[in-house]
Every structure is written in C-alpha cells, then in structure tokens.
Amino acid sequence: MRKHKRFAAALFILAVGFMPAGWNPASLAQSTAADGPLFKIADSQLSSPPVVISYGDMRFTDPKDTVVTNPKVRRWLVGQIAALKPDAVLLGGDVPMRGGTANDYAVFDSETAPWRSEGLFVIPTLGNHEMYREEKQLCEADQPVCIENWWKAFPKLRGRRWYSVQIGSRMFVLNLDSNSPLVPGSEQAEWLRAQLVSLPPTVKFVFFNMHHPPVADPPEEDKPGASPRPNEVALADFLKTAPERKRIQFIVVSAHVHNYERFLQNGITYLVSGGGGAKPDGVKRGPEDLYRESSDPNYHYLKFILREDRIDAEMIRVSDPLAEVPKWEVRDRFQVK
C-alpha cells in the first residue's frame, strides 16, 4: 500500500486564500536562486513509490457548455486524480476555456475542490487558451487581463511564465511557456539552458511540462498549431544535443492535441496528453507513434511511478464517456530507464 504524505499545495492556493488542512509552510521550500528550482519537495515528503500525474486540455468553463468540453468527463478525471493522491499533478495548459474570463477560473476552482481536500500539489503550465479573451480571439491588447487571471489563480507564480520544481532528489520539472519564444537566444531558452547546467547530480529524470507539442502526428482536420511549430521544434533540436542527456532521461509532456500520442526520438520520450475533457481531436498516426490503438476518444491521464532505476508509466483512459459512472482502463504502458 502506498503511503501518501500531505504537504503544501503551494501552487494551488487560490486568490480566496485557501490552504488545505494540515498545511505546513516549511514542507515546501521556495528557492531564490536564479538557476535553481522555484519549489523543492524533499524525499521524506514523497509517497513510496512516488507518483506523478500529468494531463492537459481540460477547458474548465460553464458546465452548461457541452460542445467545446465534456463537463462530465472533466469532473470524472478530477475525482479520479484526487482518489489516487499523487505526489504532484502536472497540468499541460488550456486549464480554462478562456483565460480572459474570470468565471472560467471560478469553475476550475469549484470543480477541483477534491484536489484541495487532498492537499494535492498542482504544477500548471500556460496554454494558448489561457491567452484567449474569447474563443479563437487572443487577448493581445488585453493580455494583462489574461495573465493577471492566471496569476490570481496561481499566486505563487506571480511574475513568472516559466519556472521549475524539484520533486525529491531524482525528479525535476521544467515548466515552459510555449506561447513565448523557445528559439536559441531567447530569454526562455537561456533560462532553460541554465537550469539544465545547474541540475543537482542526484537528478535522473527531467520532465518538460509544456502545451504545444515538439513532436506530434498530423491532425485529421485542419487545426492551427496542432502540428509541431518551429518554436517547439527548436526546443527538440536543443534537447537532442544537450550534454545533460548523457546521464539524465528527458520526458517531454505536451498537450494541445486532444488525444494521446507517444514517441521516442533521439532517446527522448515525447508524449501528447490532451485528454482532459476538451472536444476530442482525431490524428493520423504515423509509424513513429508508438501508440498504435485507433479507438477514440482518449479522455485520459498519465501516471508516472518512480522506481529504483526507472519510471513505469501508464496511459489510463475513460473506457466509455457515455456511461453513467466512470470506468477506467489502461491503454498504454511503457518504461523510461
């Protein structure tokens, strides 16, 4: 039986000032070092074995809207993740339907109450919908409204659009903003390089948590940005030559495509996990996609279990979205070691 130890949900303390029962301010260290993690969780605070959950594209919004997102499945996923009591939850972006609409974050707050009850540590990254004032309409001139809503939802991130978290001594998470440049010489790329150079020698696995995918299948229908863009391809080009890859396994988890895909490219695991509730996308699975199932939709989450020398991973999905109660099935298993 896994022993779960609660600790501060530092990134999940919303504007209302909520703190989970038993919250210990000393249990989650916040760093001031420019080249170190923003937050650090000690090994003693992790479950045995440690578990990380990842998924994206929830599109929290008015539950009366059943076109752009499936509110029933959305709530099922939230409840299942709360029941698992993982050590960390990586959110891959498009958390709200419209980042410029404060009510969408209010729905997020309401529907994820089970996470707060369990004191889950939530690690979010920015998606493109966080920057939407209305559907398909970027905030642009109103962008301060969008990013301000984001920082109100996650006040510990105020002033930051990318940041890092160390989970115990062996796992590290680099949370990237794919709305911002990742090309060589950009501010974010230089920050990323500094983070990798300064990784503690104990770190064996690095998660790159981001929204737009660096590697993906072609979409069945025309969807802007669904195929890898130059901005994210530049990141993949950087990672394949990064010296740290000689001793550390890289796991890139993205979303944006409302489906599931898995690739192994240049020794790096690339995952697309956009099954959080948004309207499903069809994809044309190529030979490089290691997930060969053709059945859709893939409303799902990813579960990573840290072992002594590897990570055991599973894609777990809703078996029947039309059912009255949720049933779960493991549709993909793989290891990173």
Secondary structure, DSSP 8 states (H G I E B T S, - for coil): ---------GGG--TT----TT--GGGSEE---TTS-SEEE-GGGS-SS-EEEEE----B--TT--SSB-HHHHHHHHHHHHHH--SEEEE-S--BS-TT-HHHHHHHHHHTHHHHHHT--EEE---SGGGEEETTEE-GGGHHHHHHHHHHHSGGGTT-SSEEEEETTTEEEEE--TTS--STTSHHHHHHHHHHHT--TT--EEEEE-SS-SS---BSS--TT-S--HHHHHHHHHHHH-GGGGTSEEEEEE-SSSSEEEEEETTEEEEEE--SSB----B---TT-S---------EEEEEEE-SS-EEEEEEEES-TTSSS--EEEEEEEEE-
